[in-house]
Amino acid sequence: MSHVLNILRNELNIVMGLCGLSDIKKADPSLVALLNDGNQRNTTIDELERLAGLLEKGYLIRDEFENLKSKLLR
């Protein structure tokens, strides 16, 4: 059972890092994008800024960033 909990803890740490969080207490509902909700918060520019932040923090490598960026700009 402790092995499973360690896996979950590691996965949570990775996801928090990808979201730019260092503390779980900073997580809020804005981290979740609802599909077809009519809200334009997650524009292409917002997503590019988020990806650039992940690149800057070392959570993405340049090739991953460029690949995701090209998908966004299609």
PQR file with spaces between the fields and no chain letter, atoms N, CA, C, O and H, PARSE charges and radii, in Angstrom:
ATOM       1  N    MET     1       0.826   -1.196    0.000 -0.4000 1.5000
ATOM       2  CA   MET     1       0.000    0.000    0.000 -0.0000 2.0000
ATOM       3  C    MET     1       0.869    1.258    0.000  0.5500 1.7000
ATOM       4  O    MET     1       0.526    2.236   -0.665 -0.5500 1.4000
ATOM       5  N    SER     2       1.967    1.254    0.720 -0.4000 1.5000
ATOM       6  CA   SER     2       2.816    2.443    0.764 -0.0000 2.0000
ATOM       7  C    SER     2       3.423    2.728   -0.609  0.5500 1.7000
ATOM       8  O    SER     2       3.680    3.883   -0.950 -0.5500 1.4000
ATOM       9  H    SER     2       2.246    0.460    1.260  0.4000 1.0000
ATOM      10  N    HIS     3       3.650    1.680   -1.390 -0.4000 1.5000
ATOM      11  CA   HIS     3       4.182    1.878   -2.742 -0.0000 2.0000
ATOM      12  C    HIS     3       3.180    2.660   -3.605  0.5500 1.7000
ATOM      13  O    HIS     3       3.558    3.560   -4.354 -0.5500 1.4000
ATOM      14  H    HIS     3       3.441    0.742   -1.113  0.4000 1.0000
ATOM      15  N    VAL     4       1.918    2.304   -3.485 -0.4000 1.5000
ATOM      16  CA   VAL     4       0.866    2.999   -4.241 -0.0000 2.0000
ATOM      17  C    VAL     4       0.789    4.461   -3.807  0.5500 1.7000
ATOM      18  O    VAL     4       0.644    5.349   -4.647 -0.5500 1.4000
ATOM      19  H    VAL     4       1.610    1.573   -2.876  0.4000 1.0000
ATOM      20  N    LEU     5       0.883    4.715   -2.519 -0.4000 1.5000
ATOM      21  CA   LEU     5       0.833    6.089   -2.022 -0.0000 2.0000
ATOM      22  C    LEU     5       2.039    6.895   -2.503  0.5500 1.7000
ATOM      23  O    LEU     5       1.913    8.080   -2.813 -0.5500 1.4000
ATOM      24  H    LEU     5       1.000    3.994   -1.836  0.4000 1.0000
ATOM      25  N    ASN     6       3.193    6.263   -2.564 -0.4000 1.5000
ATOM      26  CA   ASN     6       4.378    6.941   -3.096 -0.0000 2.0000
ATOM      27  C    ASN     6       4.201    7.290   -4.570  0.5500 1.7000
ATOM      28  O    ASN     6       4.609    8.368   -5.003 -0.5500 1.4000
ATOM      29  H    ASN     6       3.296    5.301   -2.311  0.4000 1.0000
ATOM      30  N    ILE     7       3.601    6.399   -5.337 -0.4000 1.5000
ATOM      31  CA   ILE     7       3.325    6.678   -6.749 -0.0000 2.0000
ATOM      32  C    ILE     7       2.383    7.863   -6.859  0.5500 1.7000
ATOM      33  O    ILE     7       2.619    8.771   -7.657 -0.5500 1.4000
ATOM      34  H    ILE     7       3.269    5.524   -4.985  0.4000 1.0000
ATOM      35  N    LEU     8       1.316    7.867   -6.067 -0.4000 1.5000
ATOM      36  CA   LEU     8       0.353    8.974   -6.110 -0.0000 2.0000
ATOM      37  C    LEU     8       1.009   10.290   -5.703  0.5500 1.7000
ATOM      38  O    LEU     8       0.740   11.328   -6.309 -0.5500 1.4000
ATOM      39  H    LEU     8       1.124    7.130   -5.419  0.4000 1.0000
ATOM      40  N    ARG     9       1.864   10.256   -4.685 -0.4000 1.5000
ATOM      41  CA   ARG     9       2.551   11.471   -4.240 -0.0000 2.0000
ATOM      42  C    ARG     9       3.457   12.002   -5.356  0.5500 1.7000
ATOM      43  O    ARG     9       3.492   13.203   -5.622 -0.5500 1.4000
ATOM      44  H    ARG     9       2.082    9.413   -4.193  0.4000 1.0000
ATOM      45  N    ASN    10       4.179   11.104   -5.995 -0.4000 1.5000
ATOM      46  CA   ASN    10       5.055   11.514   -7.105 -0.0000 2.0000
ATOM      47  C    ASN    10       4.256   12.094   -8.262  0.5500 1.7000
ATOM      48  O    ASN    10       4.655   13.101   -8.847 -0.5500 1.4000
ATOM      49  H    ASN    10       4.151   10.127   -5.780  0.4000 1.0000
ATOM      50  N    GLU    11       3.139   11.473   -8.595 -0.4000 1.5000
ATOM      51  CA   GLU    11       2.288   11.978   -9.669 -0.0000 2.0000
ATOM      52  C    GLU    11       1.738   13.362   -9.320  0.5500 1.7000
ATOM      53  O    GLU    11       1.690   14.246  -10.176 -0.5500 1.4000
ATOM      54  H    GLU    11       2.814   10.655   -8.120  0.4000 1.0000
ATOM      55  N    LEU    12       1.327   13.549   -8.074 -0.4000 1.5000
ATOM      56  CA   LEU    12       0.821   14.850   -7.641 -0.0000 2.0000
ATOM      57  C    LEU    12       1.914   15.909   -7.740  0.5500 1.7000
ATOM      58  O    LEU    12       1.652   17.029   -8.181 -0.5500 1.4000
ATOM      59  H    LEU    12       1.366   12.831   -7.379  0.4000 1.0000
ATOM      60  N    ASN    13       3.134   15.566   -7.336 -0.4000 1.5000
ATOM      61  CA   ASN    13       4.248   16.512   -7.440 -0.0000 2.0000
ATOM      62  C    ASN    13       4.510   16.908   -8.883  0.5500 1.7000
ATOM      63  O    ASN    13       4.768   18.077   -9.167 -0.5500 1.4000
ATOM      64  H    ASN    13       3.347   14.656   -6.978  0.4000 1.0000
ATOM      65  N    ILE    14       4.448   15.956   -9.789 -0.4000 1.5000
ATOM      66  CA   ILE    14       4.667   16.245  -11.210 -0.0000 2.0000
ATOM      67  C    ILE    14       3.569   17.164  -11.741  0.5500 1.7000
ATOM      68  O    ILE    14       3.851   18.157  -12.412 -0.5500 1.4000
ATOM      69  H    ILE    14       4.238   15.006   -9.558  0.4000 1.0000
ATOM      70  N    VAL    15       2.333   16.828  -11.438 -0.4000 1.5000
ATOM      71  CA   VAL    15       1.203   17.635  -11.939 -0.0000 2.0000
ATOM      72  C    VAL    15       1.257   19.045  -11.353  0.5500 1.7000
ATOM      73  O    VAL    15       1.002   20.020  -12.059 -0.5500 1.4000
ATOM      74  H    VAL    15       2.105   16.022  -10.892  0.4000 1.0000
ATOM      75  N    MET    16       1.583   19.154  -10.080 -0.4000 1.5000
ATOM      76  CA   MET    16       1.695   20.482   -9.474 -0.0000 2.0000
ATOM      77  C    MET    16       2.778   21.289  -10.172  0.5500 1.7000
ATOM      78  O    MET    16       2.599   22.476  -10.445 -0.5500 1.4000
ATOM      79  H    MET    16       1.789   18.361   -9.506  0.4000 1.0000
ATOM      80  N    GLY    17       3.895   20.648  -10.460 -0.4000 1.5000
ATOM      81  CA   GLY    17       4.968   21.336  -11.169 -0.0000 2.0000
ATOM      82  C    GLY    17       4.535   21.793  -12.543  0.5500 1.7000
ATOM      83  O    GLY    17       4.858   22.905  -12.959 -0.5500 1.4000
ATOM      84  H    GLY    17       4.040   19.684  -10.239  0.4000 1.0000
ATOM      85  N    LEU    18       3.800   20.943  -13.259 -0.4000 1.5000
ATOM      86  CA   LEU    18       3.322   21.318  -14.591 -0.0000 2.0000
ATOM      87  C    LEU    18       2.322   22.470  -14.539  0.5500 1.7000
ATOM      88  O    LEU    18       2.178   23.230  -15.496 -0.5500 1.4000
ATOM      89  H    LEU    18       3.537   20.040  -12.921  0.4000 1.0000
ATOM      90  N    CYS    19       1.642   22.582  -13.418 -0.4000 1.5000
ATOM      91  CA   CYS    19       0.699   23.692  -13.227 -0.0000 2.0000
ATOM      92  C    CYS    19       1.385   24.926  -12.646  0.5500 1.7000
ATOM      93  O    CYS    19       0.753   25.971  -12.487 -0.5500 1.4000
ATOM      94  H    CYS    19       1.759   21.964  -12.640  0.4000 1.0000
ATOM      95  N    GLY    20       2.656   24.811  -12.335 -0.4000 1.5000
ATOM      96  CA   GLY    20       3.378   25.940  -11.768 -0.0000 2.0000
ATOM      97  C    GLY    20       3.124   26.146  -10.285  0.5500 1.7000
ATOM      98  O    GLY    20       3.296   27.253   -9.776 -0.5500 1.4000
ATOM      99  H    GLY    20       3.169   23.962  -12.464  0.4000 1.0000
ATOM     100  N    LEU    21       2.718   25.097   -9.589 -0.4000 1.5000
ATOM     101  CA   LEU    21       2.417   25.207   -8.165 -0.0000 2.0000
ATOM     102  C    LEU    21       3.539   24.615   -7.327  0.5500 1.7000
ATOM     103  O    LEU    21       4.074   23.555   -7.650 -0.5500 1.4000
ATOM     104  H    LEU    21       2.578   24.198  -10.003  0.4000 1.0000
ATOM     105  N    SER    22       3.885   25.295   -6.265 -0.4000 1.5000
ATOM     106  CA   SER    22       4.852   24.758   -5.321 -0.0000 2.0000
ATOM     107  C    SER    22       4.169   24.348   -4.017  0.5500 1.7000
ATOM     108  O    SER    22       4.778   23.692   -3.171 -0.5500 1.4000
ATOM     109  H    SER    22       3.450   26.156   -6.002  0.4000 1.0000
ATOM     110  N    ASP    23       2.915   24.732   -3.859 -0.4000 1.5000
ATOM     111  CA   ASP    23       2.176   24.442   -2.630 -0.0000 2.0000
ATOM     112  C    ASP    23       0.736   24.088   -3.004  0.5500 1.7000
ATOM     113  O    ASP    23       0.074   24.846   -3.712 -0.5500 1.4000
ATOM     114  H    ASP    23       2.420   25.264   -4.546  0.4000 1.0000
ATOM     115  N    ILE    24       0.257   22.955   -2.537 -0.4000 1.5000
ATOM     116  CA   ILE    24      -1.100   22.494   -2.863 -0.0000 2.0000
ATOM     117  C    ILE    24      -2.158   23.502   -2.407  0.5500 1.7000
ATOM     118  O    ILE    24      -3.248   23.555   -2.976 -0.5500 1.4000
ATOM     119  H    ILE    24       0.795   22.339   -1.961  0.4000 1.0000
ATOM     120  N    LYS    25      -1.844   24.292   -1.395 -0.4000 1.5000
ATOM     121  CA   LYS    25      -2.794   25.282   -0.891 -0.0000 2.0000
ATOM     122  C    LYS    25      -3.065   26.391   -1.905  0.5500 1.7000
ATOM     123  O    LYS    25      -4.047   27.124   -1.785 -0.5500 1.4000
ATOM     124  H    LYS    25      -0.958   24.249   -0.933  0.4000 1.0000
ATOM     125  N    LYS    26      -2.194   26.508   -2.899 -0.4000 1.5000
ATOM     126  CA   LYS    26      -2.382   27.536   -3.930 -0.0000 2.0000
ATOM     127  C    LYS    26      -3.253   27.049   -5.084  0.5500 1.7000
ATOM     128  O    LYS    26      -3.574   27.823   -5.986 -0.5500 1.4000
ATOM     129  H    LYS    26      -1.397   25.913   -2.997  0.4000 1.0000
ATOM     130  N    ALA    27      -3.634   25.782   -5.063 -0.4000 1.5000
ATOM     131  CA   ALA    27      -4.502   25.236   -6.107 -0.0000 2.0000
ATOM     132  C    ALA    27      -5.897   25.816   -5.957  0.5500 1.7000
ATOM     133  O    ALA    27      -6.404   25.950   -4.844 -0.5500 1.4000
ATOM     134  H    ALA    27      -3.374   25.154   -4.331  0.4000 1.0000
ATOM     135  N    ASP    28      -6.514   26.158   -7.074 -0.4000 1.5000
ATOM     136  CA   ASP    28      -7.875   26.667   -7.049 -0.0000 2.0000
ATOM     137  C    ASP    28      -8.598   26.215   -8.316  0.5500 1.7000
ATOM     138  O    ASP    28      -7.967   25.666   -9.219 -0.5500 1.4000
ATOM     139  H    ASP    28      -6.102   26.049   -7.979  0.4000 1.0000
ATOM     140  N    PRO    29      -9.896   26.435   -8.398 -0.5600 1.5000
ATOM     141  CA   PRO    29     -10.675   25.961   -9.537  0.2800 2.0000
ATOM     142  C    PRO    29     -10.225   26.512  -10.890  0.5500 1.7000
ATOM     143  O    PRO    29     -10.566   25.938  -11.924 -0.5500 1.4000
ATOM     144  N    SER    30      -9.473   27.603  -10.908 -0.4000 1.5000
ATOM     145  CA   SER    30      -9.043   28.165  -12.195 -0.0000 2.0000
ATOM     146  C    SER    30      -8.058   27.248  -12.919  0.5500 1.7000
ATOM     147  O    SER    30      -7.777   27.454  -14.100 -0.5500 1.4000
ATOM     148  H    SER    30      -9.196   28.070  -10.068  0.4000 1.0000
ATOM     149  N    LEU    31      -7.532   26.239  -12.226 -0.4000 1.5000
ATOM     150  CA   LEU    31      -6.615   25.293  -12.857 -0.0000 2.0000
ATOM     151  C    LEU    31      -7.334   24.316  -13.774  0.5500 1.7000
ATOM     152  O    LEU    31      -6.707   23.645  -14.593 -0.5500 1.4000
ATOM     153  H    LEU    31      -7.760   26.071  -11.266  0.4000 1.0000
ATOM     154  N    VAL    32      -8.648   24.240  -13.634 -0.4000 1.5000
ATOM     155  CA   VAL    32      -9.434   23.295  -14.422 -0.0000 2.0000
ATOM     156  C    VAL    32     -10.169   24.047  -15.519  0.5500 1.7000
ATOM     157  O    VAL    32     -10.905   24.997  -15.250 -0.5500 1.4000
ATOM     158  H    VAL    32      -9.158   24.785  -12.969  0.4000 1.0000
ATOM     159  N    ALA    33      -9.965   23.615  -16.753 -0.4000 1.5000
ATOM     160  CA   ALA    33     -10.666   24.229  -17.881 -0.0000 2.0000
ATOM     161  C    ALA    33     -11.891   23.379  -18.205  0.5500 1.7000
ATOM     162  O    ALA    33     -11.771   22.186  -18.481 -0.5500 1.4000
ATOM     163  H    ALA    33      -9.367   22.843  -16.971  0.4000 1.0000
ATOM     164  N    LEU    34     -13.041   23.986  -18.170 -0.4000 1.5000
ATOM     165  CA   LEU    34     -14.263   23.281  -18.530 -0.0000 2.0000
ATOM     166  C    LEU    34     -14.506   23.423  -20.026  0.5500 1.7000
ATOM     167  O    LEU    34     -14.475   24.525  -20.572 -0.5500 1.4000
ATOM     168  H    LEU    34     -13.138   24.955  -17.945  0.4000 1.0000
ATOM     169  N    LEU    35     -14.745   22.303  -20.671 -0.4000 1.5000
ATOM     170  CA   LEU    35     -14.996   22.333  -22.107 -0.0000 2.0000
ATOM     171  C    LEU    35     -16.392   22.868  -22.393  0.5500 1.7000
ATOM     172  O    LEU    35     -17.341   22.591  -21.660 -0.5500 1.4000
ATOM     173  H    LEU    35     -14.771   21.407  -20.227  0.4000 1.0000
ATOM     174  N    ASN    36     -16.500   23.629  -23.459 -0.4000 1.5000
ATOM     175  CA   ASN    36     -17.788   24.140  -23.928 -0.0000 2.0000
ATOM     176  C    ASN    36     -18.536   24.954  -22.883  0.5500 1.7000
ATOM     177  O    ASN    36     -19.767   24.943  -22.854 -0.5500 1.4000
ATOM     178  H    ASN    36     -15.729   23.854  -24.055  0.4000 1.0000
ATOM     179  N    ASP    37     -17.808   25.660  -22.026 -0.4000 1.5000
ATOM     180  CA   ASP    37     -18.491   26.470  -21.024 -0.0000 2.0000
ATOM     181  C    ASP    37     -18.703   27.908  -21.495  0.5500 1.7000
ATOM     182  O    ASP    37     -19.273   28.727  -20.774 -0.5500 1.4000
ATOM     183  H    ASP    37     -16.808   25.669  -22.049  0.4000 1.0000
ATOM     184  N    GLY    38     -18.244   28.204  -22.700 -0.4000 1.5000
ATOM     185  CA   GLY    38     -18.435   29.535  -23.246 -0.0000 2.0000
ATOM     186  C    GLY    38     -17.465   30.551  -22.697  0.5500 1.7000
ATOM     187  O    GLY    38     -17.536   31.723  -23.066 -0.5500 1.4000
ATOM     188  H    GLY    38     -17.782   27.538  -23.285  0.4000 1.0000
ATOM     189  N    ASN    39     -16.572   30.149  -21.841 -0.4000 1.5000
ATOM     190  CA   ASN    39     -15.616   31.059  -21.224 -0.0000 2.0000
ATOM     191  C    ASN    39     -14.360   31.115  -22.071  0.5500 1.7000
ATOM     192  O    ASN    39     -13.812   30.072  -22.427 -0.5500 1.4000
ATOM     193  H    ASN    39     -16.514   29.197  -21.541  0.4000 1.0000
ATOM     194  N    GLN    40     -13.893   32.302  -22.398 -0.4000 1.5000
ATOM     195  CA   GLN    40     -12.725   32.479  -23.254 -0.0000 2.0000
ATOM     196  C    GLN    40     -11.451   32.751  -22.464  0.5500 1.7000
ATOM     197  O    GLN    40     -10.510   33.336  -23.000 -0.5500 1.4000
ATOM     198  H    GLN    40     -14.338   33.150  -22.109  0.4000 1.0000
ATOM     199  N    ARG    41     -11.402   32.338  -21.202 -0.4000 1.5000
ATOM     200  CA   ARG    41     -10.219   32.589  -20.378 -0.0000 2.0000
ATOM     201  C    ARG    41      -8.974   31.932  -20.952  0.5500 1.7000
ATOM     202  O    ARG    41      -7.888   32.509  -20.903 -0.5500 1.4000
ATOM     203  H    ARG    41     -12.166   31.862  -20.766  0.4000 1.0000
ATOM     204  N    ASN    42      -9.123   30.735  -21.492 -0.4000 1.5000
ATOM     205  CA   ASN    42      -7.977   29.972  -21.960 -0.0000 2.0000
ATOM     206  C    ASN    42      -7.733   30.247  -23.442  0.5500 1.7000
ATOM     207  O    ASN    42      -7.913   29.366  -24.283 -0.5500 1.4000
ATOM     208  H    ASN    42     -10.005   30.267  -21.532  0.4000 1.0000
ATOM     209  N    THR    43      -7.332   31.441  -23.745 -0.4000 1.5000
ATOM     210  CA   THR    43      -7.039   31.799  -25.124 -0.0000 2.0000
ATOM     211  C    THR    43      -5.679   31.260  -25.511  0.5500 1.7000
ATOM     212  O    THR    43      -4.927   30.778  -24.664 -0.5500 1.4000
ATOM     213  H    THR    43      -7.185   32.156  -23.062  0.4000 1.0000
ATOM     214  N    THR    44      -5.370   31.341  -26.774 -0.4000 1.5000
ATOM     215  CA   THR    44      -4.082   30.874  -27.271 -0.0000 2.0000
ATOM     216  C    THR    44      -2.938   31.616  -26.588  0.5500 1.7000
ATOM     217  O    THR    44      -1.935   31.006  -26.219 -0.5500 1.4000
ATOM     218  H    THR    44      -5.981   31.733  -27.462  0.4000 1.0000
ATOM     219  N    ILE    45      -3.082   32.901  -26.421 -0.4000 1.5000
ATOM     220  CA   ILE    45      -2.019   33.683  -25.788 -0.0000 2.0000
ATOM     221  C    ILE    45      -1.832   33.252  -24.337  0.5500 1.7000
ATOM     222  O    ILE    45      -0.699   33.110  -23.876 -0.5500 1.4000
ATOM     223  H    ILE    45      -3.897   33.397  -26.721  0.4000 1.0000
ATOM     224  N    ASP    46      -2.928   33.042  -23.616 -0.4000 1.5000
ATOM     225  CA   ASP    46      -2.829   32.574  -22.228 -0.0000 2.0000
ATOM     226  C    ASP    46      -2.101   31.235  -22.163  0.5500 1.7000
ATOM     227  O    ASP    46      -1.253   31.024  -21.296 -0.5500 1.4000
ATOM     228  H    ASP    46      -3.848   33.157  -23.990  0.4000 1.0000
ATOM     229  N    GLU    47      -2.431   30.344  -23.074 -0.4000 1.5000
ATOM     230  CA   GLU    47      -1.799   29.034  -23.080 -0.0000 2.0000
ATOM     231  C    GLU    47      -0.318   29.130  -23.435  0.5500 1.7000
ATOM     232  O    GLU    47       0.509   28.434  -22.845 -0.5500 1.4000
ATOM     233  H    GLU    47      -3.120   30.516  -23.779  0.4000 1.0000
ATOM     234  N    LEU    48       0.015   29.981  -24.386 -0.4000 1.5000
ATOM     235  CA   LEU    48       1.425   30.176  -24.730 -0.0000 2.0000
ATOM     236  C    LEU    48       2.208   30.751  -23.550  0.5500 1.7000
ATOM     237  O    LEU    48       3.348   30.355  -23.305 -0.5500 1.4000
ATOM     238  H    LEU    48      -0.657   30.546  -24.865  0.4000 1.0000
ATOM     239  N    GLU    49       1.604   31.671  -22.831 -0.4000 1.5000
ATOM     240  CA   GLU    49       2.267   32.233  -21.647 -0.0000 2.0000
ATOM     241  C    GLU    49       2.461   31.167  -20.576  0.5500 1.7000
ATOM     242  O    GLU    49       3.499   31.124  -19.915 -0.5500 1.4000
ATOM     243  H    GLU    49       0.678   31.993  -23.030  0.4000 1.0000
ATOM     244  N    ARG    50       1.465   30.314  -20.408 -0.4000 1.5000
ATOM     245  CA   ARG    50       1.575   29.236  -19.431 -0.0000 2.0000
ATOM     246  C    ARG    50       2.703   28.282  -19.822  0.5500 1.7000
ATOM     247  O    ARG    50       3.512   27.895  -18.979 -0.5500 1.4000
ATOM     248  H    ARG    50       0.622   30.349  -20.945  0.4000 1.0000
ATOM     249  N    LEU    51       2.758   27.903  -21.097 -0.4000 1.5000
ATOM     250  CA   LEU    51       3.808   27.007  -21.570 -0.0000 2.0000
ATOM     251  C    LEU    51       5.186   27.641  -21.437  0.5500 1.7000
ATOM     252  O    LEU    51       6.149   26.967  -21.072 -0.5500 1.4000
ATOM     253  H    LEU    51       2.101   28.217  -21.783  0.4000 1.0000
ATOM     254  N    ALA    52       5.281   28.930  -21.731 -0.4000 1.5000
ATOM     255  CA   ALA    52       6.566   29.625  -21.594 -0.0000 2.0000
ATOM     256  C    ALA    52       7.020   29.629  -20.140  0.5500 1.7000
ATOM     257  O    ALA    52       8.212   29.502  -19.861 -0.5500 1.4000
ATOM     258  H    ALA    52       4.498   29.477  -22.027  0.4000 1.0000
ATOM     259  N    GLY    53       6.080   29.772  -19.214 -0.4000 1.5000
ATOM     260  CA   GLY    53       6.415   29.720  -17.799 -0.0000 2.0000
ATOM     261  C    GLY    53       6.925   28.346  -17.391  0.5500 1.7000
ATOM     262  O    GLY    53       7.863   28.232  -16.602 -0.5500 1.4000
ATOM     263  H    GLY    53       5.112   29.875  -19.440  0.4000 1.0000
ATOM     264  N    LEU    54       6.303   27.306  -17.933 -0.4000 1.5000
ATOM     265  CA   LEU    54       6.759   25.950  -17.641 -0.0000 2.0000
ATOM     266  C    LEU    54       8.151   25.704  -18.217  0.5500 1.7000
ATOM     267  O    LEU    54       8.978   25.031  -17.600 -0.5500 1.4000
ATOM     268  H    LEU    54       5.541   27.399  -18.574  0.4000 1.0000
ATOM     269  N    LEU    55       8.402   26.252  -19.399 -0.4000 1.5000
ATOM     270  CA   LEU    55       9.727   26.133  -20.006 -0.0000 2.0000
ATOM     271  C    LEU    55      10.761   26.846  -19.138  0.5500 1.7000
ATOM     272  O    LEU    55      11.837   26.313  -18.866 -0.5500 1.4000
ATOM     273  H    LEU    55       7.731   26.798  -19.901  0.4000 1.0000
ATOM     274  N    GLU    56      10.423   28.035  -18.717 -0.4000 1.5000
ATOM     275  CA   GLU    56      11.335   28.836  -17.897 -0.0000 2.0000
ATOM     276  C    GLU    56      11.664   28.153  -16.566  0.5500 1.7000
ATOM     277  O    GLU    56      12.791   28.239  -16.078 -0.5500 1.4000
ATOM     278  H    GLU    56       9.549   28.468  -18.938  0.4000 1.0000
ATOM     279  N    LYS    57      10.673   27.477  -15.986 -0.4000 1.5000
ATOM     280  CA   LYS    57      10.881   26.805  -14.707 -0.0000 2.0000
ATOM     281  C    LYS    57      11.540   25.435  -14.866  0.5500 1.7000
ATOM     282  O    LYS    57      11.887   24.792  -13.875 -0.5500 1.4000
ATOM     283  H    LYS    57       9.757   27.408  -16.382  0.4000 1.0000
ATOM     284  N    GLY    58      11.712   24.991  -16.112 -0.4000 1.5000
ATOM     285  CA   GLY    58      12.381   23.718  -16.350 -0.0000 2.0000
ATOM     286  C    GLY    58      11.463   22.509  -16.385  0.5500 1.7000
ATOM     287  O    GLY    58      11.938   21.374  -16.387 -0.5500 1.4000
ATOM     288  H    GLY    58      11.430   25.514  -16.917  0.4000 1.0000
ATOM     289  N    TYR    59      10.143   22.737  -16.414 -0.4000 1.5000
ATOM     290  CA   TYR    59       9.204   21.623  -16.466 -0.0000 2.0000
ATOM     291  C    TYR    59       9.006   21.109  -17.893  0.5500 1.7000
ATOM     292  O    TYR    59       8.516   19.999  -18.095 -0.5500 1.4000
ATOM     293  H    TYR    59       9.757   23.660  -16.413  0.4000 1.0000
ATOM     294  N    LEU    60       9.387   21.915  -18.872 -0.4000 1.5000
ATOM     295  CA   LEU    60       9.368   21.519  -20.276 -0.0000 2.0000
ATOM     296  C    LEU    60      10.751   21.761  -20.857  0.5500 1.7000
ATOM     297  O    LEU    60      11.461   22.681  -20.451 -0.5500 1.4000
ATOM     298  H    LEU    60       9.785   22.817  -18.708  0.4000 1.0000
ATOM     299  N    ILE    61      11.122   20.917  -21.816 -0.4000 1.5000
ATOM     300  CA   ILE    61      12.344   21.208  -22.557 -0.0000 2.0000
ATOM     301  C    ILE    61      11.946   21.968  -23.817  0.5500 1.7000
ATOM     302  O    ILE    61      10.775   21.981  -24.197 -0.5500 1.4000
ATOM     303  H    ILE    61      10.546   20.169  -22.145  0.4000 1.0000
ATOM     304  N    ARG    62      12.921   22.599  -24.459 -0.4000 1.5000
ATOM     305  CA   ARG    62      12.647   23.454  -25.617 -0.0000 2.0000
ATOM     306  C    ARG    62      11.868   22.715  -26.703  0.5500 1.7000
ATOM     307  O    ARG    62      10.926   23.268  -27.270 -0.5500 1.4000
ATOM     308  H    ARG    62      13.872   22.589  -24.150  0.4000 1.0000
ATOM     309  N    ASP    63      12.252   21.469  -26.999 -0.4000 1.5000
ATOM     310  CA   ASP    63      11.548   20.709  -28.048 -0.0000 2.0000
ATOM     311  C    ASP    63      10.080   20.481  -27.706  0.5500 1.7000
ATOM     312  O    ASP    63       9.213   20.579  -28.575 -0.5500 1.4000
ATOM     313  H    ASP    63      13.017   21.020  -26.539  0.4000 1.0000
ATOM     314  N    GLU    64       9.798   20.172  -26.423 -0.4000 1.5000
ATOM     315  CA   GLU    64       8.407   19.984  -26.005 -0.0000 2.0000
ATOM     316  C    GLU    64       7.631   21.289  -26.149  0.5500 1.7000
ATOM     317  O    GLU    64       6.499   21.298  -26.633 -0.5500 1.4000
ATOM     318  H    GLU    64      10.501   20.091  -25.717  0.4000 1.0000
ATOM     319  N    PHE    65       8.248   22.385  -25.726 -0.4000 1.5000
ATOM     320  CA   PHE    65       7.602   23.690  -25.837 -0.0000 2.0000
ATOM     321  C    PHE    65       7.277   24.011  -27.295  0.5500 1.7000
ATOM     322  O    PHE    65       6.158   24.411  -27.616 -0.5500 1.4000
ATOM     323  H    PHE    65       9.168   22.377  -25.333  0.4000 1.0000
ATOM     324  N    GLU    66       8.262   23.832  -28.170 -0.4000 1.5000
ATOM     325  CA   GLU    66       8.054   24.143  -29.589 -0.0000 2.0000
ATOM     326  C    GLU    66       6.969   23.265  -30.200  0.5500 1.7000
ATOM     327  O    GLU    66       6.173   23.737  -31.012 -0.5500 1.4000
ATOM     328  H    GLU    66       9.171   23.507  -27.909  0.4000 1.0000
ATOM     329  N    ASN    67       6.934   22.001  -29.820 -0.4000 1.5000
ATOM     330  CA   ASN    67       5.927   21.089  -30.336 -0.0000 2.0000
ATOM     331  C    ASN    67       4.519   21.526  -29.893  0.5500 1.7000
ATOM     332  O    ASN    67       3.594   21.585  -30.704 -0.5500 1.4000
ATOM     333  H    ASN    67       7.581   21.618  -29.161  0.4000 1.0000
ATOM     334  N    LEU    68       4.377   21.827  -28.604 -0.4000 1.5000
ATOM     335  CA   LEU    68       3.075   22.282  -28.093 -0.0000 2.0000
ATOM     336  C    LEU    68       2.678   23.630  -28.707  0.5500 1.7000
ATOM     337  O    LEU    68       1.510   23.858  -29.024 -0.5500 1.4000
ATOM     338  H    LEU    68       5.129   21.779  -27.946  0.4000 1.0000
ATOM     339  N    LYS    69       3.647   24.499  -28.867 -0.4000 1.5000
ATOM     340  CA   LYS    69       3.366   25.804  -29.459 -0.0000 2.0000
ATOM     341  C    LYS    69       2.875   25.664  -30.897  0.5500 1.7000
ATOM     342  O    LYS    69       1.929   26.341  -31.301 -0.5500 1.4000
ATOM     343  H    LYS    69       4.595   24.313  -28.610  0.4000 1.0000
ATOM     344  N    SER    70       3.515   24.786  -31.670 -0.4000 1.5000
ATOM     345  CA   SER    70       3.094   24.611  -33.061 -0.0000 2.0000
ATOM     346  C    SER    70       1.684   24.037  -33.143  0.5500 1.7000
ATOM     347  O    SER    70       0.928   24.388  -34.048 -0.5500 1.4000
ATOM     348  H    SER    70       4.283   24.235  -31.342  0.4000 1.0000
ATOM     349  N    LYS    71       1.319   23.153  -32.203 -0.4000 1.5000
ATOM     350  CA   LYS    71      -0.045   22.607  -32.181 -0.0000 2.0000
ATOM     351  C    LYS    71      -1.059   23.703  -31.872  0.5500 1.7000
ATOM     352  O    LYS    71      -2.146   23.732  -32.448 -0.5500 1.4000
ATOM     353  H    LYS    71       1.933   22.868  -31.467  0.4000 1.0000
ATOM     354  N    LEU    72      -0.699   24.602  -30.963 -0.4000 1.5000
ATOM     355  CA   LEU    72      -1.608   25.701  -30.600 -0.0000 2.0000
ATOM     356  C    LEU    72      -1.832   26.666  -31.758  0.5500 1.7000
ATOM     357  O    LEU    72      -2.930   27.195  -31.935 -0.5500 1.4000
ATOM     358  H    LEU    72       0.185   24.578  -30.495  0.4000 1.0000
ATOM     359  N    LEU    73      -0.792   26.888  -32.534 -0.4000 1.5000
ATOM     360  CA   LEU    73      -0.847   27.914  -33.574 -0.0000 2.0000
ATOM     361  C    LEU    73      -1.362   27.401  -34.910  0.5500 1.7000
ATOM     362  O    LEU    73      -1.368   28.145  -35.891 -0.5500 1.4000
ATOM     363  H    LEU    73       0.099   26.459  -32.390  0.4000 1.0000
ATOM     364  N    ARG    74      -1.785   26.171  -34.967 -0.4000 1.5000
ATOM     365  CA   ARG    74      -2.346   25.625  -36.221 -0.0000 2.0000
ATOM     366  C    ARG    74      -3.710   26.168  -36.499  0.5500 1.7000
ATOM     367  O    ARG    74      -4.322   25.815  -37.507 -0.5500 1.4000
ATOM     368  H    ARG    74      -1.780   25.567  -34.170  0.4000 1.0000
